[in-house]
């Protein structure tokens, strides 16, 4: 969930609290740690006295009397739209509507909707206004010009998948608020943290375990793993924005950043964009039966191989200066001791997520849809006080996603109904036929193109909304099997989240920590992408054949 501000709070056991606001390219961090008086290494990693997590959440929100925070005021967006992005975004749609010749088989209504959709997508990329505001302008244009009736334009706001995504943000907040994610990660550090490589594997495996029940990569990064990595790095004398960052911090941050993409690809509910992909595939007639299980089966082998390979490969090509971390398990054990026994809210969170994941897996057999399972889980968290309604209201990223993605889903659905997608797929099919490409060759070309285009995007969900349907239609036109096409593009959407420092929400979080240099991110992002492509291409080819996807 990029382009959004995720409010996260954290348990006291972390000396370094999660940032109160995470933005796509801007990360407001606490004051430099070097300026804080620290009596010893143990003081750095020892938990603070326990307080209620709700107080921590409240303390991060400025009171009405206190006025805006200086950082917030300084970073406030300028009034109105940015002129150049506005002109370019509008010009893209107007050029299609009035200058490009309309094919005979496409109606005027469909062509006009296509022009509005293209202007909307251009605005999501260029950012003349915040994402939600620009999407609302696109929706207003579609209704005001009578391109779409009001009921049709707003039809996607009742879409089950979109509401499942909204609720997933609330689950992620529950993990952070209760501190359950921090506890799980600390256990893995205790078990595997005797060396730098083992420490990296402990963090990687713990994220894979948390991912299916915490469907926000940004919240996992900012609310759980970055604070832990910062504490471990500083205890080893590895400072951000300093040559000492290469001692430990740079390696841990880079490994977690790169491995997180495979964790997100492993489970359907590990990232919101996964659910969006399957919804858009459904719009094109590609139905994935028993989606949670089918997704996990298809992703399991290549994702697990990549997860196991990433820490070791980065250990070789981006080695830390410190190879052994003998104090980490002891410090983790001390931290767990000071955290105390598992709290009631943590047990409620564990039970609720076991229930939700079980219903996501087996719900089809008993007639419980995924969104109903999520609604039941959220209801339990609200009834038992793990979350309150203010927690839900303050998740601006959830409501922002509801608003702008519902607009894109509605427009994309109407483009399909009005024949634009079929016209595009037919045109692409003719083009591919002219090159005499077999469907496997076309599959490779289209997947590579979809991946590399992400250098132009600062949002995974924005990329999905703009291009997923079009590329899926191209796959189908080239003769690629439908379910294979839908799943491969969805897996691809997760894997390009670590290409750059702006390619995803977690990218902004990890880059903002100060342990990574831009040249390293671009270089290792591309190298790791090639390694992932090789693993998923080779292992996935044989695995998907075994599963009967082609």
C-alpha positions as CSV (number, residue, x, y, z in Angstrom):
1,X,0.0,0.0,0.0
2,X,2.1,2.8,-1.2
3,X,1.2,6.5,-1.5
4,X,-0.4,6.2,1.8
5,X,0.3,7.2,5.4
6,X,0.2,4.2,7.7
7,X,-0.2,5.0,11.3
8,X,1.6,2.4,13.3
9,X,2.4,2.2,17.0
10,X,4.4,-0.4,18.8
11,X,4.8,-2.1,22.1
12,X,7.2,-0.7,24.6
13,X,9.7,-3.6,24.3
14,X,11.2,-1.7,21.3
15,X,13.4,1.2,22.2
16,X,12.9,2.6,18.6
17,X,9.2,3.0,18.0
18,X,7.7,2.6,14.6
19,X,7.4,5.8,12.7
20,X,4.0,7.4,13.3
21,X,3.6,8.2,9.6
22,X,4.9,6.4,6.6
23,X,4.6,8.1,3.3
24,X,5.5,6.9,-0.2
25,X,8.7,8.8,-0.5
26,X,9.0,10.5,2.9
27,X,9.7,8.8,6.2
28,X,9.5,10.8,9.4
29,X,11.8,9.2,11.9
30,X,12.6,10.0,15.5
31,X,15.4,12.3,16.4
32,X,18.9,11.0,15.7
33,X,19.7,8.2,18.1
34,X,23.2,9.5,18.4
35,X,21.9,12.5,20.3
36,X,20.2,10.3,22.9
37,X,22.1,9.5,26.1
38,X,22.6,5.8,26.3
39,X,24.3,4.4,29.3
40,X,25.0,1.0,27.9
41,X,24.3,-1.5,25.1
42,X,21.7,-3.2,27.4
43,X,19.9,0.1,27.8
44,X,19.6,0.3,24.0
45,X,17.9,-3.1,23.6
46,X,16.0,-3.4,26.9
47,X,12.3,-2.9,26.9
48,X,10.8,0.1,28.5
49,X,8.3,-0.3,31.4
50,X,5.1,-1.9,30.1
51,X,2.3,0.4,29.3
52,X,-1.0,-0.2,27.6
53,X,-0.6,-0.2,23.8
54,X,-3.7,1.9,23.4
55,X,-1.9,4.7,25.3
56,X,1.0,4.5,22.9
57,X,-1.4,4.8,19.9
58,X,-3.1,7.8,21.5
59,X,0.3,9.4,22.3
60,X,1.3,9.5,18.6
61,X,-1.8,11.5,17.5
62,X,-1.5,15.2,18.2
63,X,-4.3,16.5,20.3
64,X,-6.5,19.3,18.9
65,X,-5.1,21.7,21.5
66,X,-1.5,21.0,20.6
67,X,-1.6,22.1,17.0
68,X,0.1,20.4,14.1
69,X,3.5,18.9,14.5
70,X,6.3,20.9,12.9
71,X,7.2,18.0,10.5
72,X,3.6,17.6,9.4
73,X,3.2,21.3,8.8
74,X,6.4,21.5,6.9
75,X,5.5,18.6,4.6
76,X,1.9,19.7,4.0
77,X,0.9,19.4,0.4
78,X,0.6,22.7,-1.6
79,X,-2.9,24.0,-2.2
80,X,-4.6,22.6,-5.3
81,X,-3.3,20.4,-8.1
82,X,0.3,20.4,-9.4
83,X,0.1,22.2,-12.7
84,X,2.4,20.2,-14.9
85,X,1.2,16.7,-13.8
86,X,-2.4,18.0,-14.1
87,X,-1.9,19.2,-17.7
88,X,-0.1,16.0,-18.8
89,X,-2.7,13.7,-17.2
90,X,-5.6,15.6,-18.8
91,X,-3.8,15.7,-22.1
92,X,-3.4,11.9,-22.2
93,X,-7.2,11.4,-22.0
94,X,-8.1,14.3,-24.3
95,X,-5.7,13.1,-27.0
96,X,-7.3,9.7,-27.1
97,X,-10.8,11.2,-27.0
98,X,-10.4,13.8,-29.7
99,X,-7.3,13.1,-31.7
100,X,-6.9,9.3,-31.9
101,X,-9.1,7.6,-34.5
102,X,-11.8,5.5,-32.9
103,X,-12.0,1.9,-34.2
104,X,-15.2,1.0,-35.9
105,X,-15.9,-1.8,-33.5
106,X,-15.7,0.4,-30.4
107,X,-18.7,2.5,-29.4
108,X,-18.4,6.2,-28.6
109,X,-19.3,5.5,-24.9
110,X,-16.5,2.9,-24.6
111,X,-14.0,5.2,-26.3
112,X,-14.9,8.1,-24.0
113,X,-14.6,5.9,-20.9
114,X,-11.2,4.7,-22.1
115,X,-10.0,8.3,-22.3
116,X,-11.3,9.1,-18.8
117,X,-9.6,5.9,-17.5
118,X,-6.3,6.8,-19.2
119,X,-6.4,10.3,-17.6
120,X,-7.1,8.7,-14.3
121,X,-4.2,6.3,-14.6
122,X,-1.8,9.0,-15.8
123,X,-2.8,11.0,-12.7
124,X,-2.2,8.1,-10.4
125,X,1.4,7.9,-11.8
126,X,2.2,11.6,-12.0
127,X,0.3,12.7,-8.9
128,X,-1.3,16.1,-9.6
129,X,-3.5,15.3,-6.5
130,X,-3.5,12.7,-3.8
131,X,-4.6,9.3,-5.2
132,X,-8.0,9.3,-3.7
133,X,-8.8,12.8,-4.7
134,X,-7.7,12.2,-8.3
135,X,-9.7,9.0,-8.6
136,X,-12.8,10.9,-7.3
137,X,-12.3,13.5,-10.1
138,X,-12.2,10.7,-12.6
139,X,-15.4,9.2,-11.2
140,X,-17.0,12.6,-11.3
141,X,-16.0,13.1,-14.9
142,X,-17.5,9.8,-15.9
143,X,-20.8,10.6,-14.2
144,X,-21.0,14.3,-15.2
145,X,-20.4,13.5,-18.9
146,X,-23.0,10.7,-18.7
147,X,-20.4,8.1,-19.7
148,X,-21.5,6.0,-16.8
149,X,-24.7,6.2,-14.7
150,X,-24.3,7.0,-11.1
151,X,-25.2,3.5,-9.9
152,X,-22.7,1.9,-12.2
153,X,-19.9,4.3,-11.3
154,X,-20.3,3.5,-7.6
155,X,-21.0,-0.2,-8.0
156,X,-17.6,-1.3,-6.9
157,X,-17.9,0.2,-3.5
158,X,-19.9,-2.9,-2.5
159,X,-17.3,-5.2,-3.9
160,X,-16.4,-8.0,-1.4
161,X,-12.7,-8.1,-2.3
162,X,-12.2,-4.4,-1.8
163,X,-13.8,-4.6,1.7
164,X,-11.6,-7.6,2.5
165,X,-8.6,-5.4,1.7
166,X,-10.0,-2.7,4.0
167,X,-10.4,-5.1,6.9
168,X,-6.9,-6.5,6.3
169,X,-5.5,-3.1,7.2
170,X,-7.3,-3.4,10.6
171,X,-5.8,-6.8,11.2
172,X,-2.3,-5.4,10.5
173,X,-3.0,-2.7,13.1
174,X,-4.0,-5.3,15.6
175,X,-0.7,-7.1,15.2
176,X,1.2,-3.9,15.8
177,X,-0.9,-2.6,18.6
178,X,-0.8,-5.8,20.6
179,X,2.9,-6.4,19.9
180,X,2.3,-9.9,18.8
181,X,4.4,-9.5,15.6
182,X,7.3,-8.2,17.7
183,X,7.1,-11.1,20.0
184,X,7.1,-13.7,17.2
185,X,10.1,-12.0,15.5
186,X,12.0,-11.9,18.8
187,X,11.5,-15.6,19.3
188,X,13.1,-16.3,15.9
189,X,16.1,-14.1,16.8
190,X,16.5,-16.1,20.0
191,X,16.5,-19.4,18.1
192,X,18.5,-18.4,15.0
193,X,20.4,-15.2,15.9
194,X,23.9,-16.6,16.8
195,X,25.4,-15.4,13.5
196,X,24.6,-12.6,11.1
197,X,23.4,-15.0,8.5
198,X,21.3,-16.9,11.1
199,X,19.9,-13.6,12.3
200,X,18.8,-12.7,8.8
201,X,17.2,-16.1,8.4
202,X,15.4,-15.7,11.7
203,X,13.9,-12.3,10.5
204,X,13.0,-13.7,7.1
205,X,11.3,-16.8,8.4
206,X,9.4,-14.8,11.1
207,X,8.0,-12.5,8.4
208,X,6.9,-15.5,6.3
209,X,5.1,-16.8,9.4
210,X,3.4,-13.5,10.1
211,X,2.6,-12.6,6.5
212,X,-0.7,-14.6,5.9
213,X,-2.4,-13.0,8.9
214,X,-0.9,-9.5,8.6
215,X,-1.7,-8.4,5.0
216,X,0.2,-5.2,4.9
217,X,3.8,-5.2,3.8
218,X,4.2,-1.6,4.9
219,X,2.9,-2.4,8.4
220,X,5.1,-5.4,8.7
221,X,8.1,-3.4,7.8
222,X,7.5,-0.3,9.8
223,X,5.6,-1.8,12.7
224,X,7.7,-5.0,13.4
225,X,10.9,-5.6,11.6
226,X,12.6,-2.2,11.0
227,X,12.5,-1.3,14.8
228,X,14.1,-4.7,15.6
229,X,16.7,-4.4,12.9
230,X,17.6,-0.8,14.1
231,X,18.0,-2.0,17.7
232,X,20.2,-4.9,16.7
233,X,22.3,-2.8,14.4
234,X,22.9,0.0,16.9
235,X,23.9,-2.5,19.6
236,X,26.6,-3.7,17.2
237,X,27.8,-0.1,16.5
238,X,26.2,0.0,13.1
239,X,24.8,3.5,12.7
240,X,22.5,4.9,9.9
241,X,23.9,7.4,7.5
242,X,27.4,6.5,8.5
243,X,30.2,4.2,7.1
244,X,29.5,1.9,10.1
245,X,26.2,1.0,8.6
246,X,27.9,-1.7,6.6
247,X,28.9,-3.5,9.8
248,X,25.4,-5.1,10.2
249,X,22.5,-2.7,9.5
250,X,22.8,-2.4,5.7
251,X,22.9,-6.2,5.2
252,X,19.9,-6.9,7.5
253,X,17.8,-4.1,6.0
254,X,18.6,-5.1,2.4
255,X,17.9,-8.8,3.1
256,X,14.6,-8.1,4.8
257,X,13.6,-5.7,2.0
258,X,14.3,-8.2,-0.7
259,X,13.0,-11.3,1.1
260,X,9.7,-9.6,2.0
261,X,8.6,-9.7,-1.7
262,X,8.7,-13.5,-1.6
263,X,6.8,-13.6,1.7
264,X,4.1,-11.4,0.1
265,X,4.0,-13.7,-2.9
266,X,3.7,-16.9,-0.8
267,X,0.2,-16.3,0.6
268,X,-2.9,-14.8,-1.0
269,X,-3.6,-12.8,2.2
270,X,0.0,-11.6,2.7
271,X,-0.5,-8.4,0.6
272,X,-3.6,-6.5,-0.4
273,X,-2.6,-6.3,-4.1
274,X,-2.9,-10.1,-4.3
275,X,-6.6,-10.0,-3.6
276,X,-7.0,-7.1,-6.2
277,X,-5.3,-9.2,-8.9
278,X,-7.7,-12.1,-8.5
279,X,-10.7,-9.7,-8.5
280,X,-9.5,-8.2,-11.8
281,X,-8.9,-11.6,-13.2
282,X,-12.5,-12.5,-12.3
283,X,-13.7,-9.5,-14.3
284,X,-12.0,-11.1,-17.3
285,X,-13.6,-14.5,-16.6
286,X,-10.7,-16.2,-14.9
287,X,-12.0,-17.9,-11.8
288,X,-9.4,-19.4,-9.4
289,X,-11.2,-22.2,-7.5
290,X,-10.5,-22.3,-3.7
291,X,-8.2,-19.2,-4.1
292,X,-6.3,-19.3,-0.8
293,X,-5.2,-23.0,-1.3
294,X,-4.7,-22.7,-5.0
295,X,-2.5,-19.6,-4.6
296,X,-0.4,-21.2,-1.9
297,X,0.1,-24.4,-3.9
298,X,1.3,-22.5,-6.9
299,X,3.5,-20.1,-5.0
300,X,4.9,-22.5,-2.3
301,X,7.9,-24.1,-4.0
302,X,9.4,-21.2,-5.9
303,X,8.7,-18.7,-3.1
304,X,10.2,-21.0,-0.4
305,X,13.3,-21.6,-2.6
306,X,13.7,-17.8,-3.1
307,X,13.2,-17.1,0.6
308,X,15.9,-19.6,1.5
309,X,18.3,-18.3,-1.2
310,X,18.0,-14.6,-0.7
311,X,19.8,-14.2,2.7
312,X,22.7,-16.4,1.6
313,X,23.1,-14.8,-1.8
314,X,23.1,-11.3,-0.4
315,X,25.5,-12.5,2.3
316,X,27.9,-13.2,-0.6
317,X,27.4,-10.2,-2.8
318,X,26.6,-7.6,-0.1
319,X,28.4,-9.0,2.9
320,X,28.2,-7.5,6.4
321,X,31.4,-6.6,8.2
322,X,30.2,-8.4,11.3
323,X,29.8,-12.1,10.7
324,X,28.9,-13.3,14.2
325,X,26.3,-11.9,16.6
326,X,26.6,-14.1,19.8
327,X,24.9,-11.5,22.0
328,X,21.7,-11.4,19.9
329,X,20.0,-14.6,21.3
330,X,20.8,-13.6,24.9
331,X,19.4,-10.1,24.4
332,X,16.3,-11.5,22.7
333,X,15.8,-13.9,25.6
334,X,16.2,-11.0,28.0
335,X,13.7,-8.9,26.0
336,X,11.2,-11.7,26.0
337,X,11.6,-12.1,29.7
338,X,10.9,-8.4,30.3
339,X,8.0,-8.5,27.9
340,X,6.4,-10.9,30.3
341,X,3.8,-13.6,29.4
342,X,1.6,-13.4,26.4
343,X,-1.1,-10.9,27.2
344,X,-4.9,-11.5,26.8
345,X,-5.0,-9.3,23.7
346,X,-2.2,-11.2,22.1
347,X,-4.0,-14.5,22.8
348,X,-7.2,-13.0,21.3
349,X,-5.2,-11.9,18.3
350,X,-3.7,-15.4,17.8
351,X,-7.1,-17.1,18.1
352,X,-8.8,-14.6,15.8
353,X,-6.2,-15.0,13.1
354,X,-6.2,-18.8,13.3
355,X,-10.0,-18.6,12.9
356,X,-9.7,-16.2,9.9
357,X,-7.0,-18.1,8.1
358,X,-8.8,-21.4,8.7
359,X,-12.0,-19.9,7.2
360,X,-10.0,-18.5,4.3
361,X,-8.7,-22.0,3.6
362,X,-11.8,-24.1,4.2
363,X,-14.5,-21.5,4.0
364,X,-15.6,-22.5,0.5
365,X,-16.5,-25.9,1.7
366,X,-18.9,-24.6,4.4
367,X,-20.2,-21.6,2.5
368,X,-18.3,-18.8,4.3
369,X,-16.7,-16.3,1.9
370,X,-13.4,-14.7,2.6
371,X,-14.9,-11.3,3.4
372,X,-17.3,-12.8,5.8
373,X,-14.5,-14.6,7.5
374,X,-12.6,-11.2,7.8
375,X,-15.7,-9.5,9.1
376,X,-16.1,-12.1,11.8
377,X,-12.5,-11.7,12.8
378,X,-12.8,-7.9,13.0
379,X,-16.0,-8.2,15.0
380,X,-14.2,-10.4,17.6
381,X,-11.3,-7.9,17.9
382,X,-13.8,-5.1,18.4
383,X,-16.0,-7.0,20.9
384,X,-13.0,-8.0,23.0
385,X,-11.3,-4.6,23.0
386,X,-8.2,-5.5,21.0
387,X,-9.1,-2.8,18.6
388,X,-11.6,0.0,19.1
389,X,-13.4,2.0,16.4
390,X,-11.0,4.9,16.6
391,X,-8.3,2.5,15.5
392,X,-10.3,1.7,12.4
393,X,-11.2,5.3,11.7
394,X,-7.5,6.3,12.0
395,X,-6.4,3.8,9.4
396,X,-6.5,6.4,6.6
397,X,-4.8,4.1,4.2
398,X,-7.6,1.6,4.4
399,X,-10.3,4.2,3.6
400,X,-8.1,5.8,0.9
401,X,-7.7,2.4,-0.8
402,X,-11.4,1.8,-0.6
403,X,-12.1,5.1,-2.4
404,X,-9.6,5.0,-5.2
405,X,-9.5,1.3,-6.0
406,X,-13.2,1.1,-6.1
407,X,-13.1,3.7,-8.8
408,X,-10.6,1.8,-10.8
409,X,-12.4,-1.5,-10.4
410,X,-15.7,0.0,-11.6
411,X,-14.0,1.6,-14.6
412,X,-12.1,-1.6,-15.5
413,X,-15.3,-3.6,-15.2
414,X,-17.2,-1.3,-17.6
415,X,-14.3,-1.3,-20.1
416,X,-14.7,-5.0,-20.2
417,X,-18.5,-4.9,-20.5
418,X,-18.3,-2.2,-23.3
419,X,-15.8,-4.3,-25.3
420,X,-12.6,-2.3,-24.9
421,X,-10.6,-5.2,-23.4
422,X,-11.7,-7.6,-26.1
423,X,-10.7,-5.1,-28.8
424,X,-7.3,-4.7,-27.2
425,X,-6.7,-8.4,-26.7
426,X,-7.7,-9.1,-30.3
427,X,-5.3,-6.3,-31.5
428,X,-2.4,-7.8,-29.4
429,X,-3.2,-11.3,-30.6
430,X,-2.8,-10.1,-34.2
431,X,0.5,-8.4,-33.3
432,X,1.9,-11.5,-31.6
433,X,0.9,-13.7,-34.5
434,X,2.8,-11.4,-36.9
435,X,6.0,-12.3,-34.9
436,X,5.1,-16.0,-34.9
437,X,5.6,-16.3,-31.1
438,X,4.5,-19.4,-29.3
439,X,2.5,-18.9,-26.1
440,X,5.5,-19.7,-23.9
441,X,7.6,-17.1,-25.7
442,X,4.8,-14.6,-25.5
443,X,4.4,-15.4,-21.8
444,X,8.1,-14.6,-21.1
445,X,8.0,-11.3,-23.1
446,X,4.8,-10.1,-21.4
447,X,5.9,-11.0,-17.9
448,X,9.3,-9.3,-18.4
449,X,7.6,-6.2,-19.8
450,X,5.1,-6.1,-16.9
451,X,8.0,-6.4,-14.4
452,X,10.3,-3.7,-16.0
453,X,7.5,-1.2,-16.4
454,X,7.4,-0.9,-12.6
455,X,10.4,1.4,-12.7
456,X,7.8,4.0,-13.8
457,X,5.5,3.3,-10.8
458,X,5.6,4.2,-7.2
459,X,2.8,1.9,-6.1
460,X,2.2,-1.8,-6.5
461,X,-1.6,-1.4,-6.3
462,X,-1.4,1.5,-8.7
463,X,0.5,-0.7,-11.1
464,X,-2.2,-3.4,-10.7
465,X,-5.0,-1.0,-11.4
466,X,-3.3,0.5,-14.4
467,X,-1.9,-2.6,-16.2
468,X,-3.0,-5.9,-14.7
469,X,-6.2,-6.3,-16.7
470,X,-4.5,-5.2,-19.9
471,X,-1.6,-7.6,-19.5
472,X,-3.9,-10.4,-18.5
473,X,-5.9,-9.8,-21.7
474,X,-2.7,-9.9,-23.7
475,X,-1.7,-13.2,-22.1
476,X,-5.1,-14.7,-23.0
477,X,-4.9,-13.4,-26.5
478,X,-1.5,-15.0,-26.9
479,X,-2.9,-18.4,-25.9
480,X,-1.4,-18.6,-22.4
481,X,-3.6,-20.7,-20.0
482,X,-5.9,-18.4,-18.0
483,X,-5.2,-19.4,-14.4
484,X,-1.4,-19.6,-15.1
485,X,-1.6,-16.0,-16.5
486,X,-3.6,-14.6,-13.6
487,X,-1.4,-16.1,-10.9
488,X,2.0,-15.4,-12.7
489,X,1.1,-11.7,-13.1
490,X,0.0,-11.6,-9.4
491,X,3.3,-13.2,-8.2
492,X,5.2,-10.8,-10.4
493,X,3.4,-7.9,-8.8
494,X,5.0,-8.8,-5.4
495,X,8.4,-9.5,-6.8
496,X,9.0,-6.1,-8.3
497,X,8.3,-4.4,-4.9
498,X,12.0,-4.3,-4.1
499,X,13.3,-2.8,-7.4
500,X,13.8,0.7,-6.2
501,X,13.4,2.9,-3.1
502,X,10.0,4.0,-4.3
503,X,8.6,0.8,-5.7
504,X,6.5,-0.1,-2.7
505,X,5.4,1.0,0.8
506,X,8.1,-1.2,2.5
507,X,10.7,0.2,0.1
508,X,10.1,3.7,1.5
509,X,10.2,2.4,5.0
510,X,13.5,0.6,4.7
511,X,15.2,3.3,2.6
512,X,14.1,5.9,5.1
513,X,16.0,4.1,7.9
514,X,19.3,5.4,6.5
515,X,21.1,2.1,6.2
516,X,20.9,1.8,2.4
517,X,22.5,3.9,-0.4
518,X,20.6,4.6,-3.6
519,X,23.2,3.0,-5.9
520,X,23.1,-0.2,-3.7
521,X,19.3,-0.3,-3.8
522,X,19.1,0.0,-7.6
523,X,22.0,-2.4,-8.2
524,X,21.0,-5.1,-5.8
525,X,17.3,-4.6,-6.6
526,X,18.0,-5.4,-10.2
527,X,20.4,-8.3,-9.4
528,X,18.0,-9.8,-6.9
529,X,15.2,-9.4,-9.4
530,X,17.1,-11.4,-11.9
531,X,17.8,-14.1,-9.3
532,X,14.2,-14.3,-8.4
533,X,13.1,-14.4,-12.0
534,X,15.5,-17.3,-12.6
535,X,14.2,-19.2,-9.5
536,X,10.6,-18.6,-10.2
537,X,11.1,-19.2,-14.0
538,X,12.9,-22.5,-13.6
539,X,11.4,-23.9,-10.4
540,X,8.0,-22.5,-11.2
541,X,7.9,-24.0,-14.7
542,X,8.4,-27.5,-13.4
543,X,6.2,-27.0,-10.4
544,X,3.3,-25.5,-12.3
545,X,3.5,-28.3,-14.9
546,X,3.3,-30.8,-12.0
547,X,0.2,-28.9,-10.6
548,X,-1.5,-29.0,-14.1
549,X,-1.6,-25.2,-14.6
550,X,-0.6,-25.8,-18.2
